[in-house]
Amino acid sequence: MVIIRCSRAGMLKRPFYHIVVTDSRNRRDGRYIERIGYYNPIAVGKALPVAVKLDRVDYWLSKGAQTSDTVANLLKKYRQQLVAAPAS
């Protein structure tokens, strides 16, 4: 089964996560099919905490991929931010 989940990167006590599409049997930080975004839980200032390629997410979801609970929550918040943000 193909799943969209977070893969941890960064240093000790400085987490950074890549949002990746991978086979569910692969390890958390192991091989992946495609990297589609990132999540930075300790973003400061003007740094974006979440950035995702929504067109690729929609593509993989249309192919039957499942999202982890964490990624589903991040995508929900990210989509709400895009709707709430004024178009520039």
C-alpha positions in Angstrom: 0.0 0.0 0.0 1.2 3.5 -0.8 1.2 5.9 2.1 1.9 9.7 2.5 3.8 10.2 5.7 6.5 12.2 7.5 10.2 11.3 7.3 12.3 12.8 10.0 15.4 14.8 9.2 17.3 17.5 11.1 19.5 17.4 14.2 19.0 16.3 17.7 16.3 18.4 19.3 15.8 20.3 16.0 13.2 18.3 14.2 12.4 18.7 10.5 10.2 16.5 8.6 9.9 15.7 4.8 6.4 14.7 3.7 7.0 11.7 1.4 5.1 9.2 -0.6 6.3 5.7 0.2 5.4 2.0 0.4 4.0 1.3 3.9 6.5 -1.5 4.3 9.5 0.8 4.1 11.1 2.2 7.2 10.2 5.7 8.4 13.4 7.3 7.1 14.0 4.8 4.4 13.4 4.7 0.7 10.6 6.8 -0.7 8.8 7.3 -4.1 8.5 11.1 -4.1 9.1 14.0 -1.7 6.1 16.3 -1.8 6.7 18.8 0.9 8.0 19.5 4.4 7.0 20.3 7.9 9.1 22.5 10.2 7.5 22.4 13.7 9.9 25.0 15.1 9.7 27.5 12.3 10.5 31.1 13.5 9.8 34.4 12.0 8.8 34.4 8.3 9.8 30.8 7.8 6.9 28.6 6.6 6.1 25.8 9.0 4.4 23.7 6.2 4.9 23.6 2.4 3.2 21.0 0.3 2.7 20.4 -3.4 -1.0 20.0 -3.3 -1.3 18.9 -7.0 1.0 16.0 -6.2 -0.9 15.1 -3.1 -4.2 15.1 -5.0 -2.5 12.9 -7.7 -1.4 10.3 -5.2 -4.7 10.3 -3.4 -6.5 9.7 -6.7 -4.2 6.7 -7.2 -5.3 5.2 -3.9 -2.6 6.4 -1.5 -3.5 6.8 2.2 -2.3 9.6 4.5 -1.0 9.1 8.0 -3.0 10.9 10.7 -0.4 13.5 11.2 -0.1 14.3 7.5 -3.9 14.4 7.2 -4.0 17.1 9.9 -1.2 19.1 8.3 -2.9 19.0 4.9 -6.2 20.1 6.5 -4.5 23.1 8.2 -2.5 24.0 5.1 -5.5 24.0 2.9 -7.4 26.2 5.4 -4.5 28.7 5.4 -4.5 28.9 1.6 -8.2 29.7 1.6 -7.9 32.2 4.4 -4.9 34.0 2.9 -5.7 36.9 0.6 -4.8 36.3 -3.1 -1.9 38.4 -4.2 
